[in-house]
Amino acid sequence: MGVAGVSGAGLALGFAGSTLPLRTSTRTPSFVMAVSIDEKTKKNLTLRKSEEAFAAAKELMPGGVNSPVRAFKSVGGQPILIDSVKGSRMWDIDGNEYIDYVGSWGPAIIGHADDQVLAALAETMKKGTSFGAPCLLENTLAEMVISAVPSIEMVRFVNSGTEACMGVLRLARAFTGNEKLIKFEGCYHGHADPFLVKAGSGVATLGLPDSPGVPKAATFETLTAPYNDFSAVEKLFEANKGEIAAVILEPVVGNSGFITPNADFLSFLRRITKENNTLLIFDEVMTGFRLSYGGAQEYYGITPDLTTLGKIIGGGLPVGAYGGRRDIMEMVAPAGPMYQAGTLSGNPLAMTAGIQTLKRIKEPGTYKYLDKITGELVQGIIDAGKRAGHAICGGHISGMFGFFFTEGPVYNFTDAKKSDTAKFARFYWGMLAEGVYLAPSQFEAGFTSLAHTSDDIKKTIAAAEKVFREI
């Protein structure tokens, strides 16, 4: 999700310790295929209104969109403009209906436009939409987050995942007195300058190898390693002794597609950061409250020093948060000297939607149900692909999943780039024609919700069977 609309945004931008070039290359990386979609591929899809509206949008907004991954660059054609959502379904402005597996890039864990959430929002709106002052709802959601997430003793609400990651990096540097950062290739932490180094799906999707406008100094202290690579991390610590403020990662990657950590990788990171007086940061904007109620850190039993959150804790409204150990968080202004602020942070509408969403997913059986239907979905798609003779692999945890058009296994972004992106584009449009809406990129995770039914899963697998035979 991440550029929350570009749930990921950056491709291999430079090398460990290097800086970003200032000019944009026109070369398309070999793993990003230039895709054109003919009308035959769009069979059964009437998209006249979407096409007209998008043509107008391109005159009004860069690329016609407000977040790059929405532009359909890696699957060809043009975006579908959505008119409404409810439960597990979406309807575009031409009236086409889809089973949705994007879920607004993750927040819709209880389903779209939930009646209880909407009713609570309606009551809150009667009191106002923004105060620019503290409200009691902030206390309520903060208490829920702190009680759920093992690492969080204090929390600061912001307005997006990017803001959360910007704040947590500044805090880590302030607390440790160090400036260097280790991140992992294919992990996306928002579009702030220091993170746009080997940052995953969004720029990969667009075929952009760098981002002009990023000063050399902004990425000079950013070191990178392949995800799941123990020795690469050890070498970075050896070469930069006493200089590393933090290690940040998506504990389960969602912005290179769905990639899980190898056995002991997270515990290794926890150990090596402690040994070097470095902070460990889990970016759980995508995985928080998604893999389990306490996020990936509860699921894997590894407690970081700091955590970023977003998506689900806003229940579909813009929100982000960062939190962690009390002694670290008390450095944040006004309690401490590390400055960060936001006019709309903690606004009553986002707090209300988050509170109602967390109440629902805390109910017994939530994650058992998500794991069941998502497992059936992924295994059904993989089996259908293999029966039709396609190279395909994938996996899931709870309500988060992904699959790649390669034999696999996929341990990192380099492995993910072996996927047949041209085949994925044909599969994507075939599934759209059958009424199934997936993320428009091979390098994005997918999501299920409590609103998805067994019938939804069966229909999706049946659609995949048909499409795999045709592509």
C-alpha positions in Angstrom: 0.0 0.0 0.0 2.4 2.4 1.0 2.6 5.5 -0.6 -0.6 4.6 0.9 -2.0 4.9 -2.5 1.2 3.8 -3.9 1.5 1.1 -1.5 5.1 1.0 -2.3 7.2 3.3 -4.2 10.6 3.0 -5.2 12.7 0.6 -7.2 16.4 -0.1 -6.8 17.5 3.4 -6.2 21.3 3.4 -5.7 23.4 1.0 -3.7 24.4 0.8 0.0 25.6 4.1 1.1 25.3 5.7 -2.4 23.3 8.7 -3.4 20.5 9.1 -5.8 21.3 10.5 -9.3 19.6 13.8 -10.0 18.4 12.9 -13.5 15.7 10.4 -14.4 16.8 7.6 -16.6 14.5 6.7 -19.4 15.6 3.0 -19.4 13.0 0.6 -18.2 14.3 -2.1 -15.9 14.3 -5.6 -17.6 11.8 -7.0 -15.1 9.2 -4.3 -15.8 7.6 -5.1 -19.1 6.1 -2.4 -21.3 2.6 -3.7 -21.5 -0.1 -2.8 -24.0 -3.6 -4.3 -23.7 -5.8 -4.8 -26.7 -9.6 -4.6 -26.7 -9.8 -8.4 -26.9 -8.1 -8.7 -23.5 -10.8 -6.3 -22.1 -13.6 -8.5 -23.3 -16.9 -8.3 -21.3 -15.7 -5.0 -19.8 -17.5 -1.8 -20.7 -15.3 1.1 -19.6 -16.4 4.0 -21.7 -17.2 6.3 -18.7 -13.9 5.4 -17.0 -12.0 6.1 -20.2 -13.6 9.5 -20.7 -13.1 10.5 -17.1 -9.5 9.4 -17.1 -8.8 11.4 -20.3 -10.1 14.5 -18.5 -8.2 13.6 -15.3 -4.9 13.6 -17.2 -5.4 17.3 -18.0 -6.0 18.0 -14.3 -3.6 15.8 -12.3 -0.1 14.4 -13.1 -0.7 11.2 -14.9 -4.4 11.5 -14.1 -4.0 10.1 -10.6 -3.0 11.2 -7.1 -0.9 8.1 -6.4 1.3 6.4 -9.1 0.3 2.8 -8.6 -3.3 3.6 -9.5 -2.2 4.5 -13.0 -2.1 0.8 -14.3 1.3 1.4 -15.8 2.5 -2.2 -15.2 -0.7 -3.9 -16.4 -1.4 -1.7 -19.4 -4.6 0.1 -20.2 -5.9 2.8 -17.9 -7.4 2.9 -14.4 -11.0 2.0 -13.6 -12.7 4.8 -11.8 -14.6 3.5 -8.7 -18.0 4.9 -7.9 -18.9 2.9 -4.7 -17.9 0.1 -2.4 -19.7 -2.1 0.1 -18.5 -5.2 2.0 -16.3 -7.2 -0.3 -17.5 -5.5 -3.5 -16.7 -2.5 -5.7 -18.6 -0.8 -8.5 -17.0 1.4 -11.1 -18.6 4.4 -12.8 -19.7 2.2 -15.7 -21.6 -0.1 -13.4 -19.2 -3.1 -13.4 -19.1 -5.0 -10.2 -15.9 -6.6 -8.8 -14.9 -8.8 -5.8 -12.2 -6.6 -4.3 -8.9 -7.9 -3.0 -7.2 -4.5 -2.6 -9.3 -3.3 0.3 -8.1 0.3 -0.1 -4.6 -1.2 0.2 -5.3 -2.9 3.5 -7.5 -0.8 5.7 -10.8 -2.5 4.8 -10.3 -5.5 7.1 -13.9 -5.6 8.2 -15.2 -4.8 4.7 -16.0 -1.6 2.9 -18.5 0.9 4.2 -19.3 -1.1 7.3 -22.7 0.0 8.7 -21.4 0.3 12.3 -18.5 2.4 11.3 -20.6 4.6 9.1 -23.2 5.1 11.9 -20.4 6.0 14.4 -18.9 8.5 11.9 -22.3 10.1 11.3 -22.7 10.7 15.1 -19.1 12.1 15.3 -19.7 14.4 12.4 -22.5 16.1 14.2 -19.9 17.4 16.6 -17.5 18.5 13.9 -14.9 17.1 11.6 -11.7 18.7 12.9 -11.0 20.5 16.1 -7.3 21.3 15.9 -7.3 20.6 19.7 -7.2 17.4 21.8 -10.3 15.2 21.9 -11.2 12.3 24.1 -11.3 9.9 21.1 -7.5 10.2 20.9 -7.2 8.7 24.4 -9.5 5.9 23.5 -7.7 4.8 20.3 -4.3 5.3 22.0 -5.3 3.0 24.8 -6.4 0.4 22.3 -3.2 0.5 20.3 -1.0 0.4 23.4 -2.8 -2.6 24.8 -2.6 -4.4 21.5 0.9 -3.8 20.2 3.7 -5.4 22.3 6.4 -2.7 21.6 4.2 0.4 22.1 4.1 2.1 25.5 3.3 5.5 24.1 2.0 6.5 20.7 1.8 9.6 18.5 -0.9 9.8 15.8 -0.2 11.4 12.4 -2.0 11.4 9.1 -0.3 8.8 6.9 2.2 6.0 6.9 4.8 8.3 5.3 4.4 10.8 8.1 4.8 8.0 10.7 8.0 6.8 9.1 9.4 10.3 8.8 8.7 10.9 12.5 10.1 7.5 13.7 13.4 8.0 11.7 13.9 11.5 13.2 13.2 10.1 16.6 15.6 7.2 16.2 18.4 9.6 15.2 17.6 12.0 18.1 17.6 9.2 20.6 20.8 7.5 19.5 22.7 10.5 18.3 23.6 8.5 15.2 22.5 9.2 11.6 22.9 6.1 9.5 19.9 3.9 8.7 19.7 0.3 7.4 16.7 -0.6 5.3 16.0 -3.5 3.0 15.6 -3.7 -0.7 12.0 -3.8 -1.7 10.7 -2.5 1.7 8.8 0.7 1.3 8.5 3.2 4.1 6.8 6.2 2.5 8.1 8.7 0.0 10.3 10.8 2.3 13.7 11.4 0.8 15.8 9.1 3.1 13.6 6.1 2.3 13.7 6.3 -1.5 16.5 3.9 -1.9 15.6 0.4 -3.2 12.1 1.0 -2.0 9.9 -1.5 -3.7 6.8 -1.6 -5.7 5.7 1.8 -6.7 8.7 2.9 -8.7 9.3 -0.7 -9.8 5.7 -0.7 -11.1 6.3 2.4 -13.1 9.8 1.4 -14.3 11.5 4.4 -12.8 15.0 3.6 -11.6 15.4 6.8 -9.5 13.6 9.9 -8.3 15.0 13.3 -9.2 14.6 16.0 -6.7 16.1 14.0 -3.8 19.3 15.8 -2.5 22.4 13.7 -2.3 22.6 14.4 1.4 19.2 13.0 2.0 20.2 9.4 1.1 23.9 9.5 2.0 23.3 7.9 5.4 20.8 5.2 4.0 22.4 1.7 3.8 20.6 -1.1 2.1 20.7 -4.9 2.3 18.7 -7.7 0.6 15.8 -8.8 2.8 16.4 -12.1 4.5 20.2 -11.7 4.0 21.9 -12.3 7.4 25.5 -11.7 6.2 24.8 -8.5 4.4 23.4 -7.0 7.6 26.4 -8.2 9.6 28.8 -6.6 7.0 27.0 -3.3 7.2 27.3 -3.2 11.0 31.0 -4.1 10.8 31.7 -1.4 8.3 29.7 1.3 10.2 30.4 0.5 13.8 28.8 2.9 16.3 27.2 4.9 13.5 23.8 3.2 12.9 20.8 4.7 14.5 18.2 2.1 13.4 17.3 -0.8 11.3 13.8 -0.4 9.7 11.9 -3.1 7.8 8.5 -4.4 6.9 8.5 -7.6 9.1 6.5 -9.2 6.3 7.1 -7.5 3.0 4.1 -6.2 1.1 5.7 -3.8 -1.3 7.6 -6.3 -3.4 4.7 -8.6 -3.4 4.0 -10.8 -0.3 7.4 -12.1 1.1 7.8 -13.6 4.6 10.9 -13.6 6.7 13.1 -16.7 6.8 13.3 -18.6 10.0 15.2 -16.6 12.7 15.7 -13.5 10.5 13.7 -11.2 12.7 15.3 -12.7 15.9 18.7 -12.1 14.3 17.8 -8.5 13.7 16.6 -8.1 17.2 19.9 -9.6 18.5 22.3 -7.6 16.3 20.6 -4.3 17.0 20.8 -4.8 20.7 24.5 -5.8 20.5 25.2 -2.5 18.6 23.0 -0.1 20.6 20.8 0.4 17.5 17.1 0.7 17.5 14.9 -1.9 15.6 11.9 -0.4 13.9 9.1 -2.5 12.5 7.1 -0.7 9.8 3.7 -2.3 10.5 1.7 0.2 8.4 0.5 -2.8 6.4 0.9 -5.7 8.8 -0.3 -4.0 12.0 -3.6 -5.5 13.1 -3.6 -7.4 9.8 -1.5 -10.5 10.6 -2.8 -10.7 14.2 -4.3 -8.2 16.6 -0.8 -7.3 17.8 0.6 -7.3 14.3 3.6 -9.1 12.9 5.5 -8.6 16.2 2.9 -10.5 18.1 2.6 -13.1 15.4 6.4 -13.8 15.3 7.1 -13.1 19.0 9.7 -10.4 18.3 9.4 -7.0 20.0 11.1 -4.0 18.2 11.9 -0.7 19.9 9.7 1.3 17.7 6.7 0.6 15.4 4.9 2.5 12.7 1.2 1.9 12.0 -1.5 3.1 9.6 -4.3 1.8 7.4 -6.4 -0.3 9.7 -6.2 2.0 12.7 -8.0 4.6 10.6 -10.7 2.3 9.5 -10.5 3.7 6.0 -9.8 7.3 6.9 -6.3 8.9 6.5 -4.2 8.0 9.6 -0.8 6.9 10.7 1.0 6.5 14.0 4.4 5.7 15.5 5.1 4.4 19.0 7.4 2.4 21.1 9.3 2.4 24.4 8.4 5.2 26.8 11.9 6.4 27.3 12.3 6.9 23.5 8.9 8.4 22.9 9.3 11.0 25.7 11.8 12.7 23.4 8.9 13.7 21.1 7.7 17.3 21.5 6.3 18.7 23.6 7.5 16.2 26.1 11.0 16.4 24.6 13.1 18.2 22.0 12.4 16.1 18.9 9.9 18.2 16.9 7.0 16.8 14.9 3.5 18.2 14.5 0.3 17.9 12.4 -2.8 20.1 12.2 -5.1 17.2 11.5 -3.4 14.5 13.6 -5.8 12.7 15.8 -8.8 14.1 14.1 -12.1 12.9 15.5 -13.3 11.1 12.3 -10.2 9.0 11.9 -10.1 8.2 15.6 -13.8 7.1 15.5 -13.3 4.9 12.4 -10.2 3.3 14.0 -11.9 2.6 17.3 -14.9 0.9 15.7 -12.6 -1.2 13.4 -10.4 -2.4 16.2 -13.4 -3.3 18.3 -14.7 -5.5 15.5 -11.4 -7.3 14.8 -10.8 -8.0 18.4 -13.8 -10.2 18.5 -13.0 -14.0 18.8 -12.5 -15.9 15.5 -11.5 -12.9 13.4 -8.0 -14.1 12.5 -9.0 -17.7 12.2 -11.6 -16.8 9.6 -9.3 -14.5 7.7 -6.6 -17.2 7.6 -9.1 -19.8 6.4 -10.5 -17.9 3.5 -7.2 -16.4 2.4 -5.5 -19.8 2.5 -8.3 -21.3 0.4 -8.0 -18.4 -2.1 -4.2 -18.5 -2.5 -4.0 -22.3 -2.7 -6.9 -22.3 -5.2 -5.2 -19.8 -7.5 -1.8 -21.5 -7.3 -3.3 -24.9 -8.0 -5.3 -23.5 -10.9 -2.2 -21.9 -12.4 -0.1 -25.0 -12.1 -2.8 -27.2 -13.7 -2.8 -24.8 -16.6 1.0 -25.1 -16.9 2.0 -21.8 -15.5 5.0 -21.1 -13.2 3.4 -19.6 -10.0 4.1 -19.5 -6.3 2.7 -17.6 -3.4 1.5 -17.6 0.2 -0.4 -15.9 2.9 -0.7 -15.0 6.6 -4.1 -14.3 8.0 -5.8 -11.8 5.6 -2.6 -10.8 3.7 -1.5 -12.7 0.6 0.4 -12.7 -2.7 1.5 -14.7 -5.6 4.2 -14.5 -8.2 4.5 -15.7 -11.8 7.7 -17.5 -11.2 8.6 -21.0 -9.9 10.0 -19.5 -6.7 10.7 -19.6 -3.9 10.8 -15.8 -3.4 12.9 -14.6 -0.5 13.6 -11.0 -1.5 13.0 -8.3 -4.1 15.6 -9.9 -6.5 13.7 -13.1 -6.5 10.4 -11.2 -7.0 11.8 -9.5 -10.1 12.0 -12.9 -11.8 8.2 -12.8 -12.2 6.7 -12.8 -15.6 5.1 -9.3 -15.4 3.7 -9.5 -18.9 1.8 -12.6 -18.0 0.6 -11.0 -14.8 -0.8 -8.1 -16.9 -2.8 -10.6 -19.1 -4.0 -12.4 -16.0 -5.0 -9.1 -14.3 -7.2 -8.0 -17.2 -8.7 -11.4 -17.5 -9.7 -11.4 -13.8 -11.1 -7.9 -14.2 -13.3 -9.2 -17.1 -14.5 -12.0 -14.7 -15.3 -9.4 -12.0 -12.3 -9.7 -9.7 -10.3 -6.7 -8.7 -6.6 -7.3 -7.8 -3.8 -4.8 -7.1 -2.6 -3.5 -10.6 1.0 -4.6 -10.0 2.8 -7.9 -9.6 4.7 -6.3 -6.8 1.8 -5.7 -4.4 0.3 -7.8 -1.6 -3.4 -8.5 -1.6 -6.0 -8.4 1.2 -9.1 -10.2 2.3 -11.7 -9.0 4.8 -14.3 -10.3 7.2 -16.9 -9.4 4.5 -15.4 -11.9 2.0 -17.5 -15.0 1.9 -16.8 -18.6 0.9 -18.8 -17.9 -2.2 -16.5 -15.0 -3.1 -13.5 -17.2 -2.8 -15.1 -20.0 -5.0 -16.0 -17.4 -7.7 -12.5 -16.0 -7.6 -10.9 -19.4 -8.0 -13.3 -20.3 -10.8 -12.4 -17.1 -12.6 -8.7 -17.9 -12.2 -9.2 -21.3 -13.6 -10.8 -19.8 -16.7 -8.3 -17.1 -17.1 -5.3 -19.4 -16.7 -6.6 -21.5 -19.5 -6.8 -18.5 -21.8 -3.6 -16.6 -21.2 
